[in-house]
């Protein structure tokens, strides 16, 4: 059995995370228009179920949008505004 086998990882359900501080990394590379605007927040909506599970905790989300030098590399400001509202 591989060390990276899914059976070697524990689920968040096995921990009491209420009132904890959590660092959560999500992949939210979204489609970007030519003028640098996010065209669709579908991936963010998909992650909201997971984020809501941790609503009794303080959550810090980390991610990135694209790679340096790519056309879709932009600030996460639009993503944050969407999540905040």
ABEGO torsion letter per residue (X at the ends): XBAABAAABBBAAABBABGBBBBBBBBABBBBBAAGBBABAAAAAAAAAAAAAAAABBBBBBBBBEBBGBAABBBAAAAAAAAAX
